[in-house]
Amino acid sequence: MSHSYQYHGFDIAVAVETDFSWKGGRGVSPSVGYVAIVTISRTGTAVAVFSPLRFGESQGKPFISEIDALMSGYSAGRRVVDDLLTS
């Protein structure tokens, strides 16, 4: 699943990937989760402002659903634009 958004002159592309690697704890079988891969570029350019960013929930855990990963990736991308790329 992926989606692109425009925000303050930047394109925020969010792709959701399945993460099979996370283990909930000792003796617990691995669970499936989702991570958001966020790429930020200026609108109309193909070159990213910096390398794609990989986001999960807190403590290194993946998101429980694809939609959570997608929306959280978009929110994180907006914060990056607000905090680092706009004045």
C-alpha positions in Angstrom: 0.0 0.0 0.0 1.3 3.4 -0.8 0.0 7.0 -1.1 1.4 10.4 -2.0 0.4 13.6 -0.3 1.3 17.3 -1.0 2.1 19.5 2.0 3.6 23.0 2.0 5.4 22.6 -1.4 6.6 19.1 -0.6 5.5 15.6 -1.8 5.3 13.1 1.0 5.2 9.6 -0.3 4.3 6.9 2.2 4.7 3.2 1.4 3.7 0.5 3.9 5.7 -2.6 4.2 5.0 -5.8 6.0 7.4 -6.5 8.9 7.8 -10.2 9.9 10.9 -9.7 12.0 9.5 -8.4 15.2 9.2 -10.7 18.1 6.9 -9.8 21.0 9.1 -11.4 23.7 10.7 -14.5 24.9 8.6 -17.6 24.0 6.2 -15.6 21.8 6.1 -16.4 18.1 6.9 -13.7 15.7 4.0 -11.5 14.7 3.2 -9.6 11.5 3.3 -5.9 11.7 3.7 -2.9 9.3 6.2 -0.1 8.9 5.9 3.2 7.1 8.6 4.2 4.6 8.4 8.0 4.1 10.1 9.8 1.2 10.0 13.6 1.1 10.8 15.6 -2.0 10.0 19.1 -3.3 6.9 19.2 -5.4 7.8 18.6 -9.0 11.2 17.1 -8.4 12.2 13.4 -8.4 15.1 13.8 -6.0 14.3 13.2 -2.3 15.3 15.8 0.2 17.0 13.0 2.2 17.0 9.2 2.4 13.7 7.5 3.0 12.7 7.3 6.6 11.4 4.2 8.3 8.8 4.6 11.0 7.2 2.1 13.4 5.4 2.6 16.7 7.3 3.3 19.9 9.9 1.0 21.2 10.8 -0.4 17.8 7.5 -2.2 17.3 5.7 -2.3 14.0 2.2 -0.9 13.5 -0.7 -3.3 14.0 -2.5 -2.4 10.7 -1.6 -1.0 7.3 -3.9 2.1 7.8 -2.2 2.9 11.1 1.2 2.8 9.4 0.0 4.9 6.4 -1.5 7.6 8.5 1.3 7.7 11.0 3.8 7.9 8.2 2.0 10.9 6.7 1.8 12.6 10.1 5.5 12.0 10.7 6.3 13.3 7.2 4.3 16.5 8.0 6.3 17.0 11.2 9.6 16.6 9.4 8.5 19.2 6.9 7.3 21.6 9.6 10.3 21.2 11.9 13.2 20.9 9.4 12.2 22.2 6.0 9.9 25.2 6.4 10.4 28.4 8.4 
